[in-house]
């Protein structure tokens, strides 16, 4: 990974007709394995999980890393993705901030 390549959180967006929870669980295992393998090889990528939107047949997979590493992890995990998008999450509210 290049020192100048930005890192952050990215969503890998998948339109996946017929997707179900079992397919997403299998995808999660493949994505976590691909990210771990890339990290061991010197490209830090972390898989943070997925969200299934059943009605729309869309799966959003969240990764942490550089865009090229995230794309490589998604490809190695055989995620049927449309695009990789930079993402920002807000912190979860706590009792002090709610």
C-alpha positions as CSV (number, residue, x, y, z in Angstrom):
1,X,0.0,0.0,0.0
2,X,1.3,3.4,-0.9
3,X,1.9,5.8,2.0
4,X,0.0,8.5,0.2
5,X,-3.1,6.4,-0.3
6,X,-5.9,7.5,2.1
7,X,-7.4,5.1,4.5
8,X,-10.9,5.2,5.9
9,X,-14.2,3.4,5.9
10,X,-15.7,2.2,2.7
11,X,-19.0,0.6,1.7
12,X,-19.0,-2.1,-0.9
13,X,-22.5,-1.9,-2.4
14,X,-24.1,-5.0,-3.9
15,X,-27.4,-5.4,-5.7
16,X,-27.9,-9.1,-5.2
17,X,-31.2,-10.6,-6.5
18,X,-32.3,-13.6,-4.4
19,X,-29.9,-12.9,-1.5
20,X,-30.8,-14.4,1.8
21,X,-29.3,-14.4,5.3
22,X,-27.4,-17.6,4.7
23,X,-25.7,-16.1,1.6
24,X,-24.8,-13.0,3.6
25,X,-23.3,-15.1,6.5
26,X,-21.1,-16.9,3.9
27,X,-20.1,-13.6,2.4
28,X,-19.2,-12.2,5.8
29,X,-16.9,-15.2,6.4
30,X,-15.2,-14.8,2.9
31,X,-14.8,-11.1,3.4
32,X,-13.3,-11.4,6.8
33,X,-10.9,-14.1,5.5
34,X,-9.9,-12.0,2.5
35,X,-9.3,-8.9,4.7
36,X,-7.2,-10.9,7.1
37,X,-5.1,-12.5,4.3
38,X,-4.4,-9.1,2.8
39,X,-3.4,-7.7,6.2
40,X,-1.0,-10.6,6.7
41,X,0.5,-9.7,3.3
42,X,1.1,-6.1,4.3
43,X,-2.1,-4.4,3.0
44,X,-4.1,-3.5,6.1
45,X,-7.8,-4.1,5.5
46,X,-10.4,-4.8,8.1
47,X,-13.9,-6.2,7.5
48,X,-16.5,-4.5,9.7
49,X,-19.6,-6.4,8.7
50,X,-22.6,-6.1,6.5
51,X,-26.2,-4.9,6.3
52,X,-28.8,-6.8,4.3
53,X,-31.8,-4.8,3.0
54,X,-34.0,-7.7,2.1
55,X,-36.8,-5.8,0.3
56,X,-34.3,-4.1,-2.1
57,X,-32.0,-7.2,-2.4
58,X,-29.1,-5.0,-1.5
59,X,-26.1,-5.8,0.7
60,X,-23.8,-3.2,2.1
61,X,-20.4,-4.4,3.3
62,X,-18.3,-2.1,5.4
63,X,-14.5,-2.2,5.3
64,X,-11.7,-0.1,6.8
65,X,-8.6,0.4,4.8
66,X,-7.4,2.1,1.6
67,X,-9.7,2.0,-1.5
68,X,-7.4,-0.3,-3.5
69,X,-7.1,-2.8,-0.6
70,X,-10.9,-2.7,0.0
71,X,-11.6,-3.4,-3.7
72,X,-9.1,-6.3,-3.7
73,X,-10.6,-7.8,-0.5
74,X,-14.1,-7.6,-2.1
75,X,-12.9,-9.2,-5.3
76,X,-11.1,-12.0,-3.5
77,X,-14.2,-12.6,-1.3
78,X,-16.3,-12.9,-4.6
79,X,-18.6,-10.1,-3.4
80,X,-20.9,-9.3,-6.4
81,X,-20.4,-5.5,-5.9
82,X,-21.5,-2.6,-8.0
83,X,-19.2,0.1,-6.5
84,X,-17.0,1.0,-3.5
85,X,-18.0,4.2,-1.8
86,X,-16.2,6.2,0.9
87,X,-18.4,6.3,4.1
88,X,-18.6,8.1,7.4
89,X,-20.4,6.7,10.4
90,X,-21.6,8.8,13.3
91,X,-20.7,7.7,16.8
92,X,-23.3,5.7,18.6
93,X,-25.1,7.8,21.2
94,X,-24.4,7.0,24.8
95,X,-26.5,7.7,27.8
96,X,-24.5,10.9,28.2
97,X,-25.2,12.1,24.7
98,X,-28.7,10.8,24.1
